Amino acid sequence: MPTPHTEHPAATLLRDAIQNRTIRHGKHAARLLRDHGHTTLADRLDREVSARCGHLSARQAADLIESETA
């Protein structure tokens, strides 16, 4: 029997903030992660925002975190 997939805590944090409409942009997502001690993931998002010339939504950031930590 396969084990159910559980979302990474950082991705859950981002998705909750997105649902509550407290963040909308990848930069905001990085700041939220950094504030909650996820500095390595926040640095990763900062690099991705830069690589995409600022075009990274908070939802895309959560998806990126989830795909890279799965």
C-alpha positions in Angstrom: 0.0 0.0 0.0 1.6 3.4 -1.0 2.1 5.9 1.7 0.1 9.2 1.3 2.1 12.2 0.1 2.6 14.8 2.7 3.4 18.4 1.6 6.6 20.0 2.7 6.0 22.3 5.7 7.4 25.3 3.8 5.0 24.7 0.9 2.1 24.4 3.3 3.1 27.7 4.9 3.1 29.4 1.5 -0.2 27.8 0.4 -1.9 29.0 3.7 -0.6 32.5 3.2 -1.8 32.5 -0.5 -5.2 31.3 0.6 -5.4 34.1 3.2 -4.2 36.5 0.6 -1.2 37.7 2.6 1.3 37.0 -0.1 1.1 37.2 -3.9 4.6 37.3 -5.3 7.7 35.1 -5.1 9.6 37.7 -3.3 7.0 37.8 -0.6 7.1 34.0 -0.4 10.9 34.1 0.1 10.5 36.7 2.8 7.9 34.6 4.6 10.0 31.5 4.5 13.0 33.4 5.8 10.9 34.8 8.6 10.0 31.2 9.6 13.5 29.8 9.5 13.5 28.3 6.0 16.5 30.3 4.8 17.9 27.8 2.3 14.5 27.6 0.6 14.1 31.3 0.7 17.5 31.8 -0.9 16.4 29.3 -3.6 13.3 31.4 -4.3 15.3 34.6 -4.4 17.5 33.1 -7.1 14.5 31.9 -9.1 12.8 35.3 -8.9 16.0 36.8 -10.2 16.3 34.2 -13.0 12.8 34.9 -14.1 13.3 38.6 -14.1 10.8 39.0 -11.3 8.1 36.9 -12.8 7.3 34.3 -10.1 4.0 34.2 -8.3 3.6 32.9 -4.8 1.7 29.9 -6.2 4.6 29.1 -8.5 7.0 29.5 -5.6 5.0 27.0 -3.5 4.9 24.6 -6.5 8.7 24.9 -6.9 9.3 24.2 -3.3 7.1 21.2 -3.4 8.6 19.8 -6.5 12.2 20.3 -5.2 11.6 18.8 -1.8 9.5 15.8 -2.9 
